[in-house]
Amino acid sequence: MKLPSLRIYAFAYLAFLYAPILLLPIFAFNDGTIIAFPLKGFTLDWFSQMFANDTLGRAVRNSMIIAGSTAVLATAFGIFAARAGTRFSFPGKGPIMGLIMLPLVLPEIMIGGSLLLVLLAIGIELSILTVILGHVLIATPYTIAILNTAFASLDRSLEEAAYDLGEGKLSTFRLITLPLVLPGIISSMLIAFTISLDEFIIAFFLAGNEPTLPTYIFSQLRFPKQIPMIMALGTCLVLLSIILLTIAEYVRRRGLKKTGAKDTGGFL
């Protein structure tokens, strides 16, 4: 029986998308410095070089600081925006929410260039902080999209019951709302962390002299002898991204099961 054309297209698309990623670990463990077949043999030397590289270690620390800060700040802003968007009606709600979500469709090179001009014009020195500001800007719409679902699926009668029992708005949010939307909060933090960790364009514009993982990788691509070590680093990054996305999907599905909401698709 022949496969439908749509299924063939889907398999071809997935192969084209993921084949380069599958080649990363193959050449990361290859003993040769040239990225080509046939393979020379098995080695762990490239991973040893990776862990002994001080500049790479600095880039990893910077990226972890940036990604962690971005995850916390973008999720906090996402909570505020999602709460306001799903619970309250106010003048200009549609245009305001659309403006907040605009970075989803704007080219990152435009955002990075604009932020660079504005920050230099007001005299702010480029550093890790400026990268965090840029990453929060692009990651916040993703957290809002996740948290909108979490807040929209929340039964309002639970909050109303808490009000009837004498709880204030703050205590109701802390004791009732927050535990119910916690899976969405964790998912949004993991997604924001992954987006920030992998982001290159804005980091390239705003990092100044501080290396991040993507900018460091880009700088090393000019040196052929460094390519195998970059393959080893890429293998670790892909593995980390898969782990984070798997955790986010697990938490998302657990939250849907807890609230009884319908699953309309997820990360994996």
N, C-alpha and C positions, 0 to 999 in steps of 0.2 A: 504494500500500500504506500503510495507516494505521500510525502509530507506536504501539508498546505504551504503555499508560497509565503504566507505571513509568518509561519513558524520557521521556515528556512531563513527568512530575512532576520528574524529575531536571533537565531543561533549565529548567523554571520555577523550581526551587529555586536553581540556579546563577545564573540571571538576577537573581533577587531578592537574592541574596547579593553578587554582584559588580557589579551596575549602579551602585550609589552610588560604588564605588571607581573605576569607569571615568569617572564624571563629574568626579572630582577634577582630572585634567589638563586637561579641557575648560575648566573655569572658572578654572583657574590661569593659563591663557594668554589669558583673556578680558579685554578692555579695560574692562569695566563693573564697578562696585562692587556691583551687585545680582546675586545668584545666581539668574538666571532666563533663559529663552529669550525672544526671540532674542538671540544673542551680538552684542556691540558691535564686536568687532575683535580683532586679535592684538596682544599686548604681552608684554614681559618685565619690566615695572615691578615686579610683585609679587615676583618672584625677587630683583630688585635691593634692594627694601625688606627682604626677608627676610635677605639677607646683610649689610645695614647695621645691623640691629637688635642693639644691645649686649646687651639682656636675653635675647633669643633665643640669642645666642652663649653667654652664661653657662649657659642651660638646656641647650644642646647639650653643652657641656663637662661639666656635672654628669652628664648622662645617659650620656655615653660612659664616664666614670669608674665610675659605678654599674654599667653593663652589662658593662664589661670585668672589674671585680672580681667581679661575680656569676658570670660565665661561668667564671672560673678557680676560684673557691671551690666553686661548685655541682658542677663537673666533678670536682674533687678528692674531695669527699665522695661523689659518685656512684661513683667508682672504688673507694673503700674499701667502700661498701655492696654494690656489684655483685659485687666480688671475694668478699666474705664470703658473700653470698647464693647464689652459684653454685658455690663450691668447698668450703664448710665446713658442717657440721651442728653446731648448738649448741642448748642448751635455750632455748625461747622464740623460736626463729628466726622462725616465722610471725607471731606477734603483733608482734615488733619490726619486721620488714619492713613489716607492715601499718601500723604507727604512723608509720614514716618516709614512707610513700606517702600518708598521710592528707590532706596539703594539696591533693592532686589533686581531692578531692571536697568539701572545705570551702569555703564561700563566702568570697571574698577580703575582703569587708567585715567578716566575723567575725574573720579573721586580723589585718587591719589594726587594728581596734578593740582587740582583745586585746593586740596588741603595744604599741600606744600606751599603754594603761593600765599594763602591766608596766614599760615603759621609764620612764614618768614616776614610777611608784611607787618605783623604785630610783634615781632621780635622774639618769638619763642624758639629756643634752640632745639634742633632735632635730636631725639633721644628715644629711649624705650617708651617713655610716656607718650610721645606723639604717635608712635605706632599703636599703642593701646587705644588712643582716642580714635584713630582711623578704623581699627578692627572692631571697636564697640559700635561704630556707625554702621558697618556692613553686617555685623552679626545680630544686632538687635531685631531687624525684621524677621529673621529666622526664629528667634526665640518667641516673638509675638505670634507668629503663625502656629507654633506648637502650643503655646499657652492659651491662645484663643479657643482651641478645641477643649483644653482642660477646663477652662472657666465656663464655656458654653454648655458643657455636659454636666455641670454641677447643678444639683437640684436646689432651687432657691428656697424651697420650703424648709430646708435644714437651717438656713440662716434665719429665716423668719421665726422658726421655732426657738432658736437661741435668743432672739430679741424678746420674744414673749416671756422667756424664762428669766429675763433681767440682764442678759449679757449686753455689753456695749459693742460698738462697731469694731473697735480694735481687738477686744477679747474674742469676739465671734470669728474674726478673720484668723486670729492666731490659733484658736482651739478647734474650729470647724472647717473653715475654708482651706487653710494652709495644708493640713494633713491630707485632704482629699485631692488637692492639685499637686501634691509633692512629687508624684511620678512625672508629671509634665515639667515641673521645675528641674528635676534631675536630668530629664531628657534634653531640655533646652540648654542646660549648662554643658552637657557633653557635646552637643552639636556645635555650640559656640566655641568650645575649646578646640574641637577638630578643625573648624573653619579657620580659626586664628593660627593654629599650628601649621597649617598647609599654605597659608596665604603668602603670596610673593609680591604682587605689584605694589600694594600700599606700603609694605615693609621696605621695598626697594626705594620708594620715594621718601619715606619719613624716618628711616632708621638712623640716618647720619652715619657715624663711624661705628655704630654698634651692630655686630653681625647677628642675624637670625638664621635659623636652619635653612629656609628656602634661599635667602640671599647668599649664604655660605656655599650651598650646593651649586648655585649658578656661577659663583666665582671660580669654583674648582673644575668646571667643565672645560675650561681652556687648557687644562693640563692632562694629557692622555694617561699618564701614570697614576693619576688620582681617580680615574674612572672606576676601577674595581672597588675602591673604598667607598665611593659614592653609591655604587650598587649595594654594598653591604648596609650603608646608612638608609638607602631607600627601602630595603627589605625590612629593617626595623620600623621605619615610619609607616609602611603599609600595614604591618602587623599591629602596631599601636592603633592606627585608624580603624581597623577591623574590630579590634577589641572594644574600642569606645563606642562604635556604632552598634555593636551587638548588645552592649550594656544598655544603650539608649533605647533600642527596640524592645528589649526585655522589660525595661521599666515602663515603657509606653503601653505595652500589652497588659502588663499587670495593673496599670492604672485604669485601662479600659474595662478590665474584668471587675475591678473594685467598684467602679461607678455604673457599670452596666451599659456603657455607651456602645454604639455600633462601630466596628472597625472598618474604616474607609481607606486603609492603606497606611504604610509606615515607611521606615527607613530601609528595611531589608525585605 
